[in-house]
Amino acid sequence: FIKMKKNVIVLLALIAMSASAFAQKGEKSVGLSLGYGTEIESLGIGARFQYNFTDQLRIAPEFVYYIPNNNLEMWDLNVNANYLFPLQNNLKVYPLAGLIFSHASVGEVLGVDVDFSDSSFGINLGGGIQYDLKSNISLFGELKYGIVSDWDQATISVGAAYKF
């Protein structure tokens, strides 16, 4: 499982670098989030990179690790597109759509070693709100639904991002 985490981190870094290669100009940010996943019924901790291709369109790769619950471990790798609609100078709302790669595993249930693992691709649909606290700090909230075979899950999250 640790080797898989390393591979996912390398993949996330490659996605972030490739997003930068598409366009040299544009706002970039990195952020952290806390969320809740309805399938695992647990807190998720996320890290994301965002790159604006235009003032309205951005890509947002993200890795979310959920705290294990009832011996169920789960993590998601998301690559979402957001289309920003400004409501005021520092407030934006956005729909999101993207791809998700979800991994879940169970080790032991009621003292019996189950050793089950499943990984699947799917799609994300949802939306969010962003508030620019300062020129380089933003707060956000998102609600999304990941459609992933047997692991469909709604996730609500809040977080902060640093723009550079």
Buried (B, 14 or more C-beta within 10 A) or exposed (E): EEEEEEEBEEBBEEBBEEBEEEEEEBBBBEBEBBBBBEBBEBBBBBBBBBBBBEEEBBBBBBBBBBEBBEEBBBBBBBBBBBBBEEEEEEEBBBBBBBBBBBBBBBBEEEEEEEEEEBBBEBEBBBBBBBBBEEEEBBBBBBBBBBEBEEBEBBBBBBBBBEBE
